[in-house]
Amino acid sequence: MEKNGLGKRINQVRKDRGFTAERVSESCNINATYLRQIEGGTKIPSLPVFIAICNSLNISPDYLLQDELSSNEISEIKELEELWKGVSPSKQALAGAMIKAVLQHEAQ
């Protein structure tokens, strides 16, 4: 994992969500300066801080930990994310079950 990439993704997601560094750092119970250092790639968050950031931004850890994403992958992820946000919890559960079934079938 490249810490610059992690920080850039945290920063991008935070900005995409319209959150300030102060808001995210407050919800994570950390200093805003520390969050900016993480986003700038000079610090790597501890596991509890990383989980708090993921929860605060409502983003999966695997997305933040990926070192390289192509622009196509990024646009597909954003498109799916927007679709996901726009449906009811019951439809999210159904879609999640369908995705799991497909992935489990491919793994066999």
Sequence and secondary structure as in RCSB ss.txt:
>XXXX:A:sequence
MEKNGLGKRINQVRKDRGFTAERVSESCNINATYLRQIEGGTKIPSLPVFIAICNSLNISPDYLLQDELSSNEIS
EIKELEELWKGVSPSKQALAGAMIKAVLQHEAQ
>XXXX:A:secstr
  HHHHHHHHHHHHHHTT  HHHHHHHHTS HHHHHHHHHTS    HHHHHHHHHHHT  HHHHH S   HHHHH
HHHHHHHHHHTS HHHHHHHHHHHHHHHHHHH 
